[in-house]
Amino acid sequence: QVQLQESGPDLVNSSQTLSLTCTVSGRSITTSYYYWSWIRQPPGKGLEWMGAIAYDGSAYYSPSLKSRTRISRDTSKNQFSLQLSSVTPEDTAVYYCARVNPVVAGYDYWGQGTQVTVSS
């Protein structure tokens, strides 16, 4: 059973960098051919894909967030991380990590999500 758990601060000041970590258990993040994603949902809005890191360490980003986003990983801890810089209150959202399974062409495991509020 694969489990994902987000962790990080629940309150970030405007203009600072939001940092979150997803700890994965039950499967190595280097296992072919899975992708590990960050997704967010602002209040009253739909899900927004932010980016992903692949089993081989390649990172992919949403064009709209690319200039502010960095996704990295620590294979020794089986974790991957999100950094979102220059945040504003519009970045307030529930942030999720999830696994993309190419066999099912979709997400098959999700973290429970973590609420992050950006103060103005």
FENLINHU-V908025 format. One record per helix or strand of 2 or more residues. SS is the DSSP state (~ for helix, > for strand). FROM is the first residue (numbers start at 1). TO is the last residue. Records with the same first field share a line. If there is no record, write none. Layout:
SS = FROM-TO / FROM-TO
This chain:
> = 3-8 / 11-13 / 18-25 / 35-41 / 47-54 / 59-61 / 69-74 / 79-84 / 93-101 / 106-110 / 114-119
~ = 66-68 / 89-91
